[in-house]
Amino acid sequence: MAFDALTQRFTEAFKHITKTDRLTEKNMDDLLKDVRLALLEADVNVQVVRSFLEQIKSKALGTKVLTSMNPQEALIKIIYDQLVELLGAQGTEIAYPQGKTVVIMMVGLQGTGKTTSAAKLANLALKKQGRKPVLIAADLVRPAAIDQLEILGKSIGIQVYAEKGSTNALNVVRNGMAFARMQNADTVIIDTAGRLHIDEAMMGELSDIKHLVKPDEILLTVDAMTGQDILNVAKSFHEQLDVTGLVVTKFDGDARGGAVLSVRSVAQVPVKFVGTGEKIDDCDLFYPDRMANRLLGMGDLLTLVEKAEEKLDIEASARGMERMMSGQFTFDDMLEQFNQISKMGSLKNLMKMIPGANQLAGQINDEDTEASMKRSKAIILSMTKEERSNPSVLRASRKARIAKGSGTSVTDVNRLVSQFEKTKEQMRLFSRMANKSGMNFKR
């Protein structure tokens, strides 16, 4: 994930001041040097770093941090506030007023994930905002763009207006807007053409489309892996089109992320969305305050809760908890647990959202975890109904059959059975403790 290295450096820097009895101007300067190095290594713009540190020091001295009751906490709070300001203190959500058709124009260079991002935003509007979106395929330069958008639209049940063989993007958009009105759509997302570099022909076409539809939002798609070049691209597009926000793709990669921290200050364009994976649901709103928390190693519980509410079957989870607490835990319940965990996505990324668990996240290998979970699910699915509900019948011959049916070994089966028994015993102990303390887990 972008910013992982920066978060690690911040965490190390803060360890130094939390170990001191009191904060002095000397160790505050040492901390800010560490912060400066961390930001520069993360590829944050030099001018942005200089301004960022000057404002922190000015606020720290101005609010008499050194003489406050908790100087370390006060300084970290100032750094947090400054990070939020740097990332964009104002809300970045798209406004969807009732009774108004919202038009979103997607722009960007070729290869930045613009077409996929258009479909992801349509999916967000449909699922989270209850909107009725239509996609317009106006990228007539890249041969596969129309097909790609149609496939994505079909996968999420959203109509796509396209004119295969057309060479006039302006006519396609004009006709697409008429089509959207006929469909009673309240959200229109236009996928426009990009180039490998900024040129007059592309900007001319985009300008014509802008004047035709007068979009509510012009979102520029940029690739997090391109580093500082994001700033130049954002400035150029913003100067000519008045871009309202960025969609940063490949945010789940190992990009240093500094350009994302710099773009609002340098190009005056806020980040609005981040692409966090290849699946159609892997697109999140960008919350500056939540990102600042994660950067400082404080986790992001709000996003974790939202993901859980969105992805998990809450009723099934509650039933599973009741069964576990009553001692009725079976392999079917364990299978349901595995399925619920899989819905949440990367375990490593989830751990980063839990305050204080960032260090543990670094020890998790998602590929190994996923492979282990698939192996466990295959073993359970190879059991009979009786074996799942009553593991005591699992003798050597049955385990050999299950191993063969799941493509695993008897050792793997024994390991899962042992894990199952330990989980069941732990829940039995927890249930007894809960009953003594009067805790109630029933819905």
BELVEN-V677747 format. One record per helix or strand. SS is the DSSP state (a for helix, b for strand). FROM is the first residue (numbers start at 1). LEN is the number of residues. If there is no record, write none. Layout:
SS;FROM;LEN + SS;FROM;LEN
//
This chain:
a;4;15 + a;25;17 + a;46;17 + a;65;3 + a;71;17 + b;102;7 + a;114;15 + b;133;6 + a;145;12 + b;160;2 + a;169;14 + b;187;6 + a;200;14 + b;217;7 + a;224;3 + a;229;13 + b;245;5 + a;258;10 + b;271;5 + b;283;3 + a;288;8 + a;301;11 + a;314;12 + a;331;13 + a;347;6 + a;358;4 + a;366;16 + a;385;5 + a;391;3 + a;396;11 + a;410;28
//
